[in-house]
Amino acid sequence: MDFGSQQIGKLLILTGVLIALLGAMLMVLGRMGLFKLPGDFVFSGKNWRIYLPIASSIIISIVLTLIFWFINYFRK
């Protein structure tokens, strides 16, 4: 595959749009309370904070698994 400057430019624009959409989605999900579930642990001290989103990670994993399963099921 020969990548010219046009293809690289399009790839960079697409990557930027995907990152922006992911950031917007995380902001919306954060406002909906997804990252404040009972299984999400926060440890903090005077000048530090450790955040372990265990429950949120499990929910996101289940949702993505279902999405990819449906895509694979309907492609056959």
BELQUI-V400809 format. One record per run of one state. SS is the DSSP state (2 for helix, 1 for strand, 0 for the rest). FROM is the first residue (numbers start at 0). LEN is the number of residues. If there is no record, write none. Layout:
# BELQUI-V400809
SS,FROM,LEN / SS,FROM,LEN
This chain:
# BELQUI-V400809
0,0,4 / 2,4,27 / 0,31,2 / 2,33,3 / 0,36,3 / 1,39,5 / 0,44,4 / 1,48,5 / 2,53,22 / 0,75,1
